[in-house]
Amino acid sequence: MPFQLESLNNIIVAEHLGKSVPTAEGLLHILSSLDLIIKSGESIAVVGESGSGKSTLIGLLAGLDTPSSGSIKLNGKELTTMNEDGRAAMRHALIGFVFQSFQLLPSLTALENVMLPLELSGDKHAKTAALALLERVGLAHRLTHTPKQLSGGEQQRVALARAFVTKPAILFADEPTGNLDSKTGAHIIDLLFELNSEHKTTLILVTHDSLLAARCSRTIRLEAGVLL
């Protein structure tokens, strides 16, 4: 494994983190000099109004984007000095994602979608692991269905299985119930927290839902790119 999970308790450390983008009116400051420490095993809710910088923050912490200033250490490694290949390797080794829009590949079945991240790493037991996770999320009877044949809740359960099948150290969830009705969303959140507890994953959850945020061990609030 290129990245072993360190015994250090701080799995994410961001210092003086900033993100700005050019606009016709000049620089738009999305995040400003943000400092953040996340300990291994924490569940963190990231809250704030739309446009406050929540999704930008998790994109930076996951190495999907690069900051304009500051530094990020992920599992003790300096993420901000890595090239894209290095960041991709770190994501593959340590990180899982659950998105509001599910992000399943439409041409693949539920089973194939969950197997894919393991197959890409050459795991010979990809099918066995994927079958176990799909059974865990209650979809053993939907293995051969493609996303368009699944309900929104079923698609998000496939996405949860795909996120956890690689046994990530960190899971980023960006409004995971945003496209679901309240009853289905509540079931997905229960399942997310159950899986997170079983796998002892560090959870970083972006949400507008105060009740959902209250289920996390800690809440951080962004306002106009500033951590309150």
N, C-alpha and C positions, 0 to 999 in steps of 0.2 A: 504494500500500500504506500503511495507517495506521501500521504498525510495521515499520521497517526494522531488520534485524539490525545491531547496533552492532559496531564493531571492538574494543570493550573485551573483555578476555579473560574477565571474570567475568559469566556470563550469569544467575546467580541469587545474590543476597546476602540472607540472612536475619539479622536482628539482634534479640536478646532476644525471640525468638518464643515466645509462650505461648498455650495454648488450654485453657480451663476451661469446664465445663458444669454447670448446676445439677442437683442430685439431691435426693431427700428427706432425705438425710443432710448436705446442704451442697454446696459446690463440689467437683467432681471435676476435678483437675488432670491433663489428658491430656499436655500438653507444657509444659515449664518452662524459660523463659529460654534458648532454644536459639539458638546462633550457627552459621551455615553459609555457606560460599562454594563455589559450583560453577562451574568454568571451562568455557567453551565447548568442546565435543568430548569432555569426560570421560564415562566410563561409571561410574556410582555404584551400588553395591549398598547398599540400606538393609535392615539385618537387626536381629533382636530377637525376643523371645518374643511370643506373641499378647497383645494388649492393651498393648504397649509404646509405641504411638503412631505406628507406621509409616505406616498408611494415612491417619491424620489429618495427618501431616506432608506427604505428597505432595498431599493435597487442598488444603492451605493454599498450598503452593508453586505449584500449578496455578491458584489462584484459584477453586477450586470451593467453598471455605469461607473464612471470615474469622477472623483470630486474635483472641484476647482482649487480647493485648498484643504489642508489638514491631512490626517492619516487614519487608516483603519487597520487594526490587527485582528485577524480571524484565526482563532486557535493558536495564537502566538506568532503567526506569520504576518509579515507586512504586506497586506493586500494591495496597497496603493502603489507599490513599486513593481508589481508583477505586470507582464504583458498579458494580452488577451488569452493566450494559450495557458499561461500560468493560472489566471483567474478561472478559466474554464475547468482546469484540472482540480482546483480547490472546490469549485461548486460541485463537480461530479463526486468528489470524495466525501463531502461533508453536508451538502445542502439539499433539501427538498422544497418543492413549491406547490402551493395550491392557489389557483387564481379564481376570480369572480366568474370568468368566462370559460372555465373548465380546461381549455387548451388541450383537448384530446385530438388525436389525428383522425380525421373523419373516415379515412379508408381502412383503418385498422379496427378489429374487434376489441371488445373490452379486455379480453385476455391478452391480445397482442399489444394494446396500449400499455398495460401494466408490465408486461415482459420487456418492453423496449429498452428502458434504461439499463437493465441488467444485461441484455443481449449486447448492447453497445460496449459494455465492459468485458465481454467474453465470458460471462458467468454461465457455466454449464447447467446450473440448477435454476435457470430463470423461470421456466414453466412451473416447476414445483412451488417456488416462492410466490409467483403471481397467483397461482391457484389458491394458495393458503390465504393470501391477503383478500382476494375477491370473496372467498367464503367468509372471512372475518367481517367484511362489510355487507354481507347478505346478498351477494350477487352471483352465487355459484350457479344459478339457473339462467344467467344472462351472459355467459362467457363468449358466445359466438355473435352477439349483437353488436352492431356498429353504433357510434354515438347518436346518429339520427333515429335509431330504433329505441333509444333509451329516453326516459324522462329527465328533466333537469336534475332532480335529486339523485337519480341513478348515475348520471354522468359525473356528478360531483363525488359520489362514492367511488367510482372508478378512479377519479383524479386523486382521492385520498389514498386508495390502494397503491397507485403509481408513486405517490410521494413517499410513502412509508416502506415500499418494497426494497429500497436501497439502504434502509436503516440509517437515515441521515442523522447527524448530530444536531442539526439546526433545521427547523421547518419555518419557512416564511409563508404566511397565509394572508392574501390581500383581498379583503371583503369577500370571504368564501361563500357567504350566503346572499350576496347582493342580487343574484338573479333567481332566487328561490322564494316561494311563498313562506309565510311565517312558520307553519307547521313543519314543512319539509326542512326549512333552515334550522329549526330547533333540533331536529333529528340529526342533521349533519354536524352541528356543533357538539352535540353529545358524543357522537362517534369520533369527532376530531380530538376531543379531550380524553376520551377513553384510549384511543390509539397513542396519543401523546404520552399518557401516563405509562402505558404498557411498554413503550419503546424508550422511555426516559429521554425524550427529545427536548431541546431548547426550542420553545415556540415564540415566534414574533408575529403578532396578529394585528393587522390594520383593520379597524372597524369604526363605524359611526354609532354602533349599538352600545349604550351604556351598560345594559344588563350583561351583554357578552363580555365587555371589558372587565366587569366586576368578577368574572370567573377566572381571570388571570391573576397571577401572584403580584403583578405590579402594572401600573398604568403610567405611560408617559404621554404628555400632551404637547402638540406642536401648534404654534400660532404664528402665522406669517413667516415660517421658516426658522422660528426660534423655539428652543426647548424650554418649556415653563417648569 
